Amino acid sequence: MKQLARRALHTCAVPSDLSTVTHCDHDGENPAAVGVSKESVDTIWRSVESLYRTGVHPGIQLSIRHRGEQVLHRAIGHAHGNGPDDGPDSPRVPMTTDTPICYFSASKAVTALLMHMLAERGLVNLMDPVAYYCPEFAQNGKRTITIHQILSHRGGIPAIPTDTPIDVLWDKEEIWRLLCEAKPVEVDGAKLAYHAITGGYVLQRVLEKVTGDTIDAFLDHFLRKPMGMRWFTYGIDEANLDQLAQTYATGPRPTFPVSWVVKRALGGDILTVEEVVNDPRFQAAVIPAGNLCGTATEMSRFFQMMLNGGVWEGKRICAEITVRRAIQQFGSLQLDRTLMVPMRFSAGMMLGGNPVGIWGQQSRYAFGHLGLINKLCWADAGRDISVSLLNTGLPIVGHHIPALAKFVYSVCNEFPLIPEAERPLALA
């Protein structure tokens, strides 16, 4: 019966004793330093264990920081070898806190901050049309679409043509040609429609035009190296591809209308997405909207830097005003015409809300980004927390959703809102 359920739900094998598949970085956790109790840590970790027990995520990583101190740094499961279709004899590689994982769309938060850093340096004005920097983009009525519209998912080019071959995704020149020739669905920025992958290529082109360098070199020089990241690169160097955690299509297969939304947002069904993201060409490419790779602690470090007003361990990464501009709400809560759910965006971030939002209850001052729905990376200035929950399954709608929601609820509940005077960025 258990095997039948696993096949029907496309889940991985889960041992009864989770300690056998749990990795904890004890030296990297210091909750006592910021007054976080063992009970709070245990409550949050139990919610992660509950999510793992659903079987939809062969591997999970978690990093949570509070008041700048890492209070949880753990992993559970496997990076390879325990997918729904892997046999009992498949070699299993444990998931650790050092295993790189693809952030998928959570990459957008990082790429967005790079664009705001360009503006800080006076290299771009985000309110300028893209065509001011890249004149060829003006084709078919796109002359007035601004960089800011692209960042806030109001650029009118939410998807590439449906008949586009998959291998175009890692053909930089061909994807740019298609985007230049694309006819926008609208150009006034009034309608919100999530740009799953297109916007990243546009931002990349602008950045590379004004800097004369590649986007990965810019990231490396101004963010990755100053922050001491081991990974945190677009794609993975070919020599290290075997270290990247594998991604699995798990959970019940989406049916209409969910399957329609998935195809509309991602350009294919979930099995196609699984095939693409495990393709070495995708993994080694530079895809600014969707293939930054790193660990949970690296992404929580990134958001902690933003909470610090652009500072990491005494180093100024960007100006505080740059962070504020990156998280400033643009437009009201609105139905996203790609995702078909109400969303609040800044120029690059998914924003929380009151009484409840994407980042939990009373999360008005929270900002971050999802990665293929299941990866949750955010900061909440109202609670002074930075959170990164990474995982390796691609379930869309299924039995795991209550556990995922319980994790977010637990984090918000165990880290209540702090007094206004103590909040980072002085957000009241």
Residue pairs with C-beta under 8 A, 6 or more apart in sequence:
5 11
6 12
6 13
6 55
6 84
7 84
8 252
9 55
9 56
9 250
9 251
9 252
9 398
9 399
10 56
10 84
10 249
10 250
10 251
10 252
10 253
11 54
11 55
11 56
11 84
11 250
11 251
12 55
12 56
12 57
12 58
12 77
12 78
12 82
12 83
12 84
12 86
12 248
12 250
12 393
13 55
13 82
13 88
14 52
14 53
14 55
15 21
18 49
18 52
18 53
18 76
21 76
21 77
21 78
21 94
21 95
22 74
22 75
22 76
23 74
23 75
23 76
23 94
23 95
23 96
23 97
24 73
24 74
25 73
25 74
25 97
28 70
28 73
28 97
28 297
29 41
29 70
29 71
29 72
29 73
29 74
30 69
30 70
30 71
31 37
31 38
31 40
31 41
31 66
31 69
31 71
31 72
33 69
34 66
34 67
34 68
34 69
34 71
36 66
36 71
36 414
40 414
40 415
41 71
41 72
43 410
43 414
44 64
44 72
44 407
44 410
44 411
44 414
45 62
45 72
45 74
46 410
47 403
47 406
47 407
47 409
47 410
48 60
48 62
48 74
48 76
48 389
48 407
49 76
50 403
50 406
50 407
51 57
51 60
51 391
51 400
51 403
51 404
51 406
51 407
52 60
52 76
52 77
53 403
54 398
54 399
54 400
54 403
55 250
56 250
56 251
56 393
56 395
56 398
56 399
56 400
57 77
57 250
57 374
57 391
57 392
57 393
57 395
57 400
58 77
58 78
58 79
58 82
58 83
58 95
58 246
58 248
58 250
58 392
58 393
59 75
59 76
59 77
59 78
59 79
59 82
59 95
59 99
59 101
59 245
59 391
59 392
60 75
60 76
60 77
60 95
60 389
60 390
60 391
60 392
61 74
61 75
61 95
61 97
61 99
61 101
61 295
61 296
61 388
61 389
61 390
61 391
62 72
62 73
62 74
62 75
62 296
62 388
62 389
62 390
63 70
63 72
63 73
63 97
63 295
63 296
63 297
63 299
63 300
63 301
63 386
63 387
63 388
64 70
64 71
64 72
64 300
64 385
64 386
64 387
64 388
64 411
65 71
65 300
65 301
65 304
65 385
65 386
65 387
66 383
66 384
66 385
66 415
67 384
68 304
68 307
68 308
68 384
70 297
70 300
73 97
73 296
73 297
74 97
75 94
75 95
75 96
75 97
75 99
75 296
76 95
77 94
77 95
77 392
78 92
78 93
78 94
78 95
79 93
79 94
79 95
79 96
79 99
79 245
79 246
79 392
80 91
80 92
80 93
80 245
80 246
81 90
81 91
81 92
81 93
82 90
82 92
83 246
83 248
83 250
84 248
84 249
84 250
95 245
95 392
97 295
97 296
97 297
98 230
98 295
99 243
99 245
99 295
100 231
100 236
100 240
100 243
100 244
100 245
100 293
100 294
100 295
101 244
101 245
101 293
101 294
101 295
101 296
101 375
101 390
101 391
101 392
102 244
102 245
102 247
102 277
102 283
102 291
102 292
102 293
102 371
103 110
103 291
103 292
103 293
103 294
103 299
103 371
103 375
103 377
103 390
104 277
104 290
104 291
104 371
104 372
104 375
105 196
105 289
105 290
105 369
105 370
105 371
105 372
105 375
106 292
106 299
106 368
106 369
106 370
106 371
106 375
106 377
107 200
107 234
107 287
107 288
107 289
107 290
107 291
107 292
107 369
107 371
108 199
108 200
108 288
108 289
108 290
108 348
108 369
109 302
109 303
109 348
109 349
109 368
109 369
109 377
110 219
110 223
110 232
110 292
110 302
111 200
111 203
111 204
111 215
111 288
111 289
111 292
111 348
112 151
112 203
112 326
112 347
112 348
112 349
113 223
113 306
113 318
113 322
113 323
113 326
113 348
114 203
114 207
114 215
114 218
114 219
114 222
114 223
115 124
115 126
115 147
115 151
115 203
115 206
115 207
115 348
116 126
116 318
116 322
116 323
116 325
116 326
116 347
116 348
117 222
117 223
117 318
117 322
118 124
118 206
118 207
118 210
118 211
119 125
119 126
119 322
119 325
120 318
120 319
120 321
120 322
123 210
123 211
124 133
124 147
124 206
124 210
125 147
126 146
126 147
126 148
126 151
126 347
127 146
127 147
127 148
128 146
128 147
129 138
129 143
129 144
129 145
129 146
129 147
130 137
130 142
130 145
130 146
130 147
130 150
130 155
130 202
130 206
131 137
131 138
131 142
131 143
131 144
131 145
133 206
133 209
133 210
134 205
134 206
134 209
136 180
137 145
137 179
137 180
137 202
137 205
139 180
139 181
140 181
140 182
140 183
140 184
141 183
141 184
141 187
142 156
142 157
142 180
142 182
142 184
142 187
144 187
145 155
145 156
145 157
145 184
145 187
145 189
146 155
146 189
147 203
147 206
148 330
148 347
149 155
149 156
149 189
150 195
150 199
150 202
150 203
151 199
151 203
151 347
151 348
152 189
152 192
152 330
152 331
152 345
152 346
152 347
152 348
153 192
153 193
153 194
153 195
153 199
153 336
153 338
153 345
154 189
154 190
154 191
154 192
154 193
154 330
154 331
155 184
155 189
155 195
155 198
155 199
155 202
156 184
156 185
156 186
156 187
156 189
156 191
156 193
157 179
157 182
157 184
157 185
157 195
157 198
157 199
157 202
158 185
158 193
158 194
158 195
158 196
158 198
158 337
158 338
159 195
159 196
159 197
159 198
159 264
159 265
159 267
159 338
160 168
160 175
160 178
160 179
160 182
160 197
160 198
160 267
161 178
161 182
162 267
164 178
164 267
166 268
166 272
166 276
166 279
167 281
168 174
168 175
168 178
169 175
169 197
169 276
169 282
169 285
169 287
170 281
170 282
170 284
170 285
170 287
172 201
172 286
175 201
176 201
176 205
179 198
179 201
179 202
185 191
185 193
191 337
192 331
192 334
192 335
192 336
192 337
192 343
192 345
193 336
193 337
193 338
194 265
194 336
194 337
194 338
194 339
194 343
195 289
195 338
196 265
196 266
196 267
196 289
196 290
196 338
197 267
197 287
197 289
197 290
198 289
199 289
200 287
200 288
200 289
200 290
201 287
201 288
201 289
203 215
203 288
203 289
204 215
204 286
204 288
207 215
207 218
208 214
208 215
211 218
214 286
215 234
215 286
215 288
216 233
216 234
216 286
219 232
219 233
219 234
220 233
222 317
223 229
223 232
223 302
223 317
224 232
224 233
226 312
226 315
226 317
227 301
227 302
227 305
227 312
227 315
227 317
228 313
229 294
229 298
229 301
230 294
230 295
230 298
231 293
231 294
231 295
231 298
232 292
232 293
232 294
232 298
232 302
233 292
233 293
233 294
234 285
234 286
234 287
234 288
234 291
234 292
234 293
235 282
235 283
235 284
235 285
235 286
235 287
235 291
235 293
236 243
236 244
236 283
236 284
236 293
237 284
238 280
238 284
241 280
241 283
241 284
244 283
244 293
245 392
246 278
246 392
247 274
247 277
247 278
247 392
247 393
247 394
248 274
248 392
248 393
248 394
249 270
249 271
249 273
249 274
249 393
249 394
250 393
250 394
250 395
251 393
251 394
251 395
251 396
251 397
251 398
251 399
251 400
252 395
252 397
252 398
252 399
253 259
253 270
254 262
254 269
254 270
254 396
254 397
258 396
258 397
259 269
261 338
261 339
261 340
262 269
262 270
262 273
262 396
263 269
264 338
265 338
265 339
266 273
268 276
270 394
270 396
273 372
273 394
274 394
276 282
277 283
277 291
282 291
283 291
283 293
285 291
295 390
296 388
296 389
296 390
297 388
298 388
299 377
299 388
299 390
300 377
300 386
300 387
300 388
301 312
301 386
303 368
303 377
303 378
303 379
303 386
303 387
303 388
304 312
304 379
304 386
305 311
305 312
305 317
306 323
306 326
306 327
306 367
306 379
307 379
307 381
307 384
307 386
307 424
307 425
308 424
309 320
309 323
309 424
309 425
310 316
310 317
310 318
310 319
310 320
310 322
310 323
311 317
320 425
323 425
324 425
325 347
326 346
326 347
326 348
326 349
327 346
327 349
327 351
327 367
328 346
328 347
329 344
329 345
329 346
329 351
330 345
330 346
330 347
331 344
331 345
332 344
333 342
333 343
333 344
333 353
334 342
334 343
334 344
335 341
335 342
335 343
336 342
336 343
343 350
343 358
344 350
344 351
344 352
344 353
344 357
345 351
346 367
349 367
349 368
349 369
350 358
350 359
350 367
350 368
350 369
350 370
350 378
351 357
351 358
351 366
351 367
352 358
352 359
352 360
352 363
352 364
352 365
352 366
352 367
352 378
352 380
353 363
353 364
354 362
354 363
354 364
355 361
355 362
356 362
356 363
357 363
357 364
357 366
358 366
358 370
359 366
359 367
359 368
359 376
359 378
359 380
359 408
359 412
360 366
360 380
360 408
360 409
360 411
360 412
361 409
361 412
361 413
362 382
362 412
362 417
363 380
363 382
363 412
364 382
365 380
365 381
365 382
365 423
365 427
366 378
366 379
366 380
366 381
366 382
366 383
367 378
367 379
368 376
368 377
368 378
368 379
368 387
369 377
369 378
370 376
370 377
371 377
371 390
372 394
373 396
374 391
374 393
374 394
374 395
374 404
375 389
375 390
375 391
376 387
376 388
376 389
376 404
376 407
376 408
377 387
377 388
377 389
377 390
378 386
378 387
379 385
379 386
379 387
380 387
380 412
380 415
381 423
381 424
381 425
381 427
382 417
382 418
382 423
382 427
383 412
383 415
383 416
383 417
383 418
384 415
384 418
384 422
384 423
384 424
385 411
385 415
387 411
389 407
393 400
420 427
420 428
